[in-house]
Amino acid sequence: MSDALRLSVVVVSAGRPRALDRCLTALSQMQTTRAEVIVVADPAGMAVAQRHPQAARLTILPQDRPNISAARNAGIAAAAAEIVAFIDDDAVPEPGWAAALLAAFADPAIAAATGPVIGRNGISLQWGRMAVDRQGRDRWLPAEEQIAPGEVPKIHGTNMAFRRKILSRTGGFDTGFAFFLDETDLALRLGEAGLQIAYLPNAVVHHGFAASVRRTEDRVPLDLFDIGASTALFLRKHAPADRDVAVARLEAAQRARLLRLARRRKLTAQEMRKLMESLRAGISEGAKRASSAPIIAPCQRSFQPLRETLPPEMAFADGWWFSAQKLRTHAAAKIADGQPTTLILLAPSTRKHRVEFTQGGWWEQRGGLYGPSDRTGARFQPWRYQNRILAETQRLFGEISIERVFS
């Protein structure tokens, strides 16, 4: 059954054309020939998609209004595959992401799935196996702990997939959620229908929290209106009896967050006041906002795979930081030839490691020979160079032959 399944990957993009370009490059390196990519974007994003090397194999749709749920529904409507996945424009999948999703959905009991989201340092977990309740409160689930009554598995919006027929039957994303809690609302609706949501440890996405109209690059909020509006709508739908308590909790949490930023001199008192005013305005508007989860019509287009053949196996390069320019030039040449590449740069120090998928299209890990990659590790680690390189390549992509590593 898994051989018959196909995947439609939907990317919604607004105001981040450079990030979208990087995301599309990473998607082009997925280890499957059974995935298509649908881009729903503003004019700048559409222009980037139309210039991308894979443009002829992309389905590119205009984002008619700044509403992530409406844009995602447009992507679902255009999806020709049995499984529809979503990833944010400021995120990138690891090479095995699509294959892991398709393998999981070979189980007919799975209606939806989510997976790990790695944070900005490219190593630490930003979001993992979590649960969420009817007030929208989420919590981490320790290993083997089951979902409690009144909870459903939390779906991460930048790493989620659904059976298209389920979305056709139960409705897509509620367009009342222009931003925030849209995927949580859908998770609760699926849970109420008795449908299974799976957590897939091998379906990994890296998420950057890029700047947007709602936040700066260092995650300082610029506006809280949509958070307030979506929360008010969410509570009206799922926990009306708890609305007042939950709204008070939201205001207190946001105020505490802004105070922390003010202490770090990221916000002024005037900016704090304006942000809290925008939150309250959103709450007021969300209390009366229309709610609609449209039924998705059958797709009218043919499936168009992003790749006809699998990409080559990952190539690896490593060296000291002072050779970075030469090694990056080499990596860029490999990418130009269609060869997925990982570059590891070490310094003779205890600097912590970072991993990123670069704008040039290769994975790059940087850090000290004696520094930790896993943040739970010791601050000083007595490695030899070659042993460290082997350990890091295996950590990144599993067991590989050292012969595939070149300097």
Secondary structure as GFF3:
##gff-version 3
##sequence-region A 1 407
A	DSSP	beta_strand	7	13	.	.	.	ID=ss1
A	DSSP	alpha_helix	17	27	.	.	.	ID=ss2
A	DSSP	beta_strand	35	41	.	.	.	ID=ss3
A	DSSP	alpha_helix	43	51	.	.	.	ID=ss4
A	DSSP	three_ten_helix	55	57	.	.	.	ID=ss5
A	DSSP	beta_strand	58	62	.	.	.	ID=ss6
A	DSSP	alpha_helix	68	78	.	.	.	ID=ss7
A	DSSP	beta_strand	83	88	.	.	.	ID=ss8
A	DSSP	beta_strand	91	93	.	.	.	ID=ss9
A	DSSP	alpha_helix	97	104	.	.	.	ID=ss10
A	DSSP	beta_strand	110	114	.	.	.	ID=ss11
A	DSSP	beta_strand	117	118	.	.	.	ID=ss12
A	DSSP	beta_strand	125	127	.	.	.	ID=ss13
A	DSSP	beta_strand	130	133	.	.	.	ID=ss14
A	DSSP	beta_strand	138	140	.	.	.	ID=ss15
A	DSSP	beta_strand	151	153	.	.	.	ID=ss16
A	DSSP	beta_strand	160	163	.	.	.	ID=ss17
A	DSSP	alpha_helix	164	170	.	.	.	ID=ss18
A	DSSP	alpha_helix	182	192	.	.	.	ID=ss19
A	DSSP	beta_strand	196	199	.	.	.	ID=ss20
A	DSSP	beta_strand	205	207	.	.	.	ID=ss21
A	DSSP	alpha_helix	225	238	.	.	.	ID=ss22
A	DSSP	three_ten_helix	240	242	.	.	.	ID=ss23
A	DSSP	alpha_helix	243	263	.	.	.	ID=ss24
A	DSSP	alpha_helix	269	286	.	.	.	ID=ss25
A	DSSP	beta_strand	315	320	.	.	.	ID=ss26
A	DSSP	three_ten_helix	321	323	.	.	.	ID=ss27
A	DSSP	alpha_helix	324	336	.	.	.	ID=ss28
A	DSSP	beta_strand	341	347	.	.	.	ID=ss29
A	DSSP	beta_strand	354	357	.	.	.	ID=ss30
A	DSSP	beta_strand	363	368	.	.	.	ID=ss31
A	DSSP	alpha_helix	385	397	.	.	.	ID=ss32
A	DSSP	three_ten_helix	402	404	.	.	.	ID=ss33
A	DSSP	beta_strand	405	406	.	.	.	ID=ss34
###
